[in-house]
Amino acid sequence: MIIDCHFHLDPEMMDISQIIQRMDQSKIDKVALIASLIDPLPDPPKFLIPCLIWLLKRNMFRPLGRILCSNFTKQGDIQILSKTYSIYQKPDNDPIFNAIDQYPERFLGWAFINPNSDQDIVLETNRWIDHPNCIGIKTHPFWHQYRPVELIPAAKIAAKKGKPILIHLGFDEHGDYLSLLEAIPELKLIIAHAGFPKYSDQWDIIRTLPNVFVDLSQTIYVDMQTIKEVVRCLGPEKCLFGTDGPYGSKNKDGLFDFDIISQQISQLFPEPDAQECIMGNNFKQFL
C-alpha cells in the first residue's frame, strides 16, 4: 500500500476528482488530507530552491536562509519575494472530513489546530479525533508562530488515542518540539519536511526517540540529496512518504505530480523492504 501522509486540500489548485485521478495514475492507494493554510502560492524561482536548502543546512548561513522563508507581517501573514500571502489562522477542517466521508477508501484526514488563535484546540481536537479516518492532529508552529508546548492540551488527547501529531517546525522557540515530548513522552510525532529548518541538526536527536519520525514531503524544502541523507541517517523505518501537494512537486507541464518524490525514493533506495517502509508501511502503524 502506498500512502501520501501529507497533502493539502486546496480546491483552487486541485479538486477532489483531480486528486483521485492523479492518485490512480501514480498508483497511490491513500492520501492523508490537510486543510489549506494559505492563499495559493506561486512556485519560487528554481534557482532559489537549492540555495535555500544549502543555507538552512549550515549553521553559519542559516540566518540567511531564514530571511528567505520567514518574513512575517504584523498581521501574521507571510511575505515571499516582496509579496504578501494570507495565512489562515483557523484552517477549515470541515471540507477534509466531508471528502473522507465521501471517499473513505481513498482518504484519511488530519485535524488542523492553531493554539495561537481564538480557536479552542481541545474542542476542535475532540470534534474530529474519533472520526474513523482521522489519522491525528496537524500543526504549524512555524507559520502560526507559537511554541510547540502550547499544543499540550490537544496533544494529551492525541497521545491517549494513540494518534500522532504532524508538525511543521519553525525557528528558535517555534522549533522546540523536545519540550512538548518532555511533557508527553508517549506522544507520537511526525516532523514535516525531513526536519526543516534544521535538518541534520535534528536527525541525531530524532534517531534516539522511538516515537518521532520525519516525512519527506515538499520539493521546495527537501531535495533528492536531503532524502538520501535523512534516510541513511535515520533508517527507512523512521521516514514517511509525503508530497505536501498540491504545492511543489510540479512536472514539466506545471501540474502536480505524486511521482516526483516517489521516483526519487525508488531510485535512491531500490531495495523492496526500504521502499515498502517509506512508501506506506511506516504510516500504516498509525492507522
HELIX and SHEET records of a PDB file:
HELIX    1   1 ILE A   16  SER A   26  1                                  11    
HELIX    2   2 LEU A   48  LEU A   56  1                                   9    
HELIX    3   3 ARG A   62  CYS A   69  1                                   8    
HELIX    4   4 ASP A   94  GLN A  102  1                                   9    
HELIX    5   5 ILE A  121  TRP A  128  1                                   8    
HELIX    6   6 PRO A  141  HIS A  144  1                                   4    
HELIX    7   7 PRO A  148  LEU A  151  5                                   4    
HELIX    8   8 ILE A  152  LYS A  161  1                                  10    
HELIX    9   9 ASP A  172  GLY A  175  5                                   4    
HELIX   10  10 TYR A  177  ALA A  183  1                                   7    
HELIX   11  11 HIS A  193  GLY A  195  5                                   3    
HELIX   12  12 SER A  200  ILE A  206  1                                   7    
HELIX   13  13 MET A  224  LEU A  234  1                                  11    
HELIX   14  14 PRO A  236  LYS A  238  5                                   3    
HELIX   15  15 ASP A  259  LEU A  268  1                                  10    
HELIX   16  16 PRO A  272  GLU A  276  1                                   5    
HELIX   17  17 CYS A  277  ASN A  281  3                                   5    
HELIX   18  18 ASN A  282  LYS A  284  1                                   3    
SHEET    1   A 8 ILE A   3  LEU A   9  0                                        
SHEET    2   A 8 LYS A  30  ALA A  35  1                                        
SHEET    3   A 8 PHE A 107  PHE A 112  1                                        
SHEET    4   A 8 CYS A 134  THR A 139  1                                        
SHEET    5   A 8 ILE A 165  ILE A 167  1                                        
SHEET    6   A 8 LEU A 189  ILE A 191  1                                        
SHEET    7   A 8 VAL A 212  ASP A 215  1                                        
SHEET    8   A 8 CYS A 239  LEU A 240  1                                        
SHEET    1   B 2 ILE A  78  ILE A  80  0                                        
SHEET    2   B 2 LYS A  83  TYR A  85 -1                                        
END                                                                             
